[in-house]
């Protein structure tokens, strides 16, 4: 079964502009808006929660970005 046209278009656009995406100025939020959300919409996910479900029933739950200052290495402890 071939991939849906929308997914093929997303792949083509990503491939055409790959250097810009790898430059370091393209961030996670932009990636999500331009590629991931449309990808999952094509698959039938309610990315924007148009159904108005409560948090525990949503198809997608947004998370806060993790800054490099909040990334821990080593063993976690209760002081974090």
N, C-alpha and C positions, 0 to 999 in steps of 0.2 A: 504494500500500500504506500503510495507516495505521500510525502509530507504535505501538509496544507500550504497553499500559496503564501499566506501571511508569514509562515515560519521561514519559507524559502527566501522571502523578501528581507526578513530580519537578518538572516545569515549573510545574504549578499551585501546588505548595507554595512554590517559589522566588518565583513572582509574588506570592503572598499576603503574603509576608514580606520583600519587596524592600527596604523602608525599613530594616529591621533589618540586612540584609546589607550595605547601603551605609553604615551608620553609622560604620564604621571600627573597631569592636570585633570584628567577625567576621573571622577570619583564614583563611589558606590551608589550614591543617590541617583546620579545621572544614568548609570548602568541600569538601575532598577526601572526608572521611568521610561527609558528608551527601548529597552530590550526585554527585561524579565517580566514586567507587568504585561506587556503585549503578548509575550510567549505564553504565559499562563492563562490569559484570557482566551486565546485560541484553543487551549486545551479544556476550556469550560469552567475555569475557576472564577469565583466571584471576588476578584482582586480588590475592588473598591467597596466591598460589603454593601452592594446595592439592595440586598435583601434585608439589611438592618439587623443581622444576627447579633446576639450578645457575644462578648469577647471570646468565651470558651467554644463558641460554635462557628466562628469565622473561618473561611477557607484560608485567609492570609492574615497574619498578625504582624504589624510593623514593629520593629525593634529600634531602640536608640542606637546611633552609631557609637562605636567604641573608639575613643581617642587613644593614641599611642601611650598617653600618660596612664591609661587605665588597663593596659595590657600587662599581665603579670607573668613572670617566668618562675619556674621552680614549683615548689610545693605550696598550695594555697593554705592560708591560715585564717583564723577568725578575726584578725585585725583588719583585713582588707575591706 
